[in-house]
Amino acid sequence: MRELTAAGFRLDLVEPEWPEHLAQVWGGWSPLRGRHLPGTAIFVCVRDGAAGSGPQTG
């Protein structure tokens, strides 16, 4: 992450929530666990102000 921020990228974290309609248990995952222990983190990197172009994702 230090390398990305040093290169001018802005980091964001997207953490999806357990869908309300999904009641099925899959392995160790369930609606109860999804409410208390998020299991997925999606990191987004955006570089603003690149010369001659709009925001770039990478």
C-alpha positions in Angstrom: 0.0 0.0 0.0 2.9 2.3 0.7 4.2 1.8 -2.9 0.7 2.6 -4.3 0.3 5.8 -2.3 3.8 6.9 -3.1 2.9 6.5 -6.8 -0.1 8.8 -6.4 -2.8 6.3 -5.9 -5.7 6.8 -3.5 -6.9 3.6 -1.8 -10.4 2.8 -0.9 -12.0 -0.3 0.7 -15.3 -1.8 -0.4 -16.7 -4.3 2.1 -19.8 -6.1 0.7 -22.5 -7.0 3.2 -24.3 -10.3 3.5 -27.4 -10.2 1.3 -30.6 -10.0 3.4 -32.4 -12.6 1.2 -29.6 -15.2 1.6 -30.4 -17.6 4.4 -28.4 -20.6 3.2 -25.3 -21.8 5.2 -22.3 -22.5 3.0 -19.4 -24.2 4.7 -18.6 -21.9 7.7 -20.4 -18.9 6.2 -23.9 -18.0 7.3 -26.1 -14.9 7.7 -25.1 -14.8 11.4 -21.4 -14.8 10.7 -21.8 -12.4 7.8 -23.4 -9.8 10.2 -20.5 -10.1 12.7 -17.4 -11.1 10.7 -17.2 -9.7 7.2 -15.3 -12.1 5.0 -14.5 -10.1 1.9 -12.5 -6.9 1.4 -12.1 -5.4 -2.0 -9.3 -2.8 -2.3 -9.7 -0.2 -5.0 -6.8 2.0 -6.2 -7.5 5.2 -8.1 -5.0 7.6 -9.4 -6.4 11.1 -9.9 -5.0 13.8 -12.1 -3.0 11.6 -14.5 -1.7 13.8 -17.4 -4.1 14.0 -20.2 -6.7 11.6 -18.9 -9.3 11.0 -16.3 -9.1 8.8 -13.2 -7.3 5.5 -13.7 -8.1 2.3 -11.8 -5.5 -0.4 -11.3 
